[in-house]
Amino acid sequence: MNTEKQTPYNYEKAQQEATEWFNNYYKEASKELSNIAWAKGEVNPFLQEYLDTFSGTPAKAIVIGSGLGDDAFALYIAGFDVTAIDVSEEAIAWAKERFDGAEIDFRVADLFDLPSDLLGSFDFVFEAFTIQSLPLALRDRTITAITSLMKPDAKVLAVCNAKQDHEHFDGPPWPLTFNELRLFTMKECRELEFSIFENKSSLSSLKVRALFQKEA
Ligand SMILES: C[S@@+](CC[C@H](N)C(=O)[O-])C[C@H]1O[C@@H](n2cnc3c(N)ncnc32)[C@H](O)[C@@H]1O
């Protein structure tokens, strides 16, 4: 019999360590955009494509893990009432500075401890590369947190690097399997789009743009 004592996974510690990592990363970048690996200084092309073909009425949108703010700004230009949250105060301060004058509610907020006024408040959520940047054990919690922001009928557009089931990555980041991204369908959301693209970046050979809608 194996008598070795098992230590339960410490979710809070993992969340805290990830937060500290991002805060330090932004701090060390010293406001130099080229020091941020994921920052392109422009809107995510998958979001822009979505906005270019959007035919509804712009409503309340939130960008989670909003980084330097370009996606929030694109939504604002498209007429949405935009909130953008990031756990890093450095990132939020930097985004505010970059988009000074834009009426965007840039806020320091932790996905794992969301302010109550944000819960169930949004018609549209945009997520790019945040789920994959957090430890694998936090995947379910991260997706649950994202869906908690949505009103009934709201949509979430998610963009991530993806991998086949057999591939292994020593993250961060940890590209998602298709089934991991489809966890949204276990959280009262149905799949509207799941587009797979070949990815030229060295990170993983696939990218996914997926759109889910919360049940009414
Ligand atoms: C890989 S970056 C992507 C940033 C941005 N979405 C983009 O595409 O440029 C992940 C972002 O998620 C933020 N983040 C990490 N953990 C978070 C949490 N618990 N709550 C909110 N934001 C978080 C990080 O600070 C970082 O800005």
The ligand as a Gaussian input file, in Angstrom:
#p B3LYP/6-31G(d) Opt

LIG

0 1
 C       -0.933000      36.479000     -22.604000
 S       -1.546000      37.969000     -22.001000
 C       -2.705000      38.451000     -23.270000
 C       -3.058000      39.901000     -23.204000
 C       -4.071000      40.374000     -24.258000
 N       -5.312000      39.635000     -24.157000
 C       -3.480000      40.277000     -25.626000
 O       -3.945000      39.441000     -26.425000
 O       -2.548000      41.051000     -25.910000
 C       -2.611000      37.479000     -20.656000
 C       -3.176000      38.651000     -19.883000
 O       -4.038000      38.155000     -18.872000
 C       -3.810000      38.890000     -17.677000
 N       -4.221000      38.036000     -16.544000
 C       -3.563000      36.973000     -16.028000
 N       -4.221000      36.464000     -14.981000
 C       -5.342000      37.192000     -14.833000
 C       -6.418000      37.176000     -13.901000
 N       -6.465000      36.289000     -12.921000
 N       -7.395000      38.099000     -14.025000
 C       -7.346000      39.032000     -15.014000
 N       -6.343000      39.114000     -15.920000
 C       -5.352000      38.224000     -15.835000
 C       -2.331000      39.195000     -17.698000
 O       -1.951000      40.241000     -16.858000
 C       -2.118000      39.476000     -19.187000
 O       -2.299000      40.833000     -19.487000

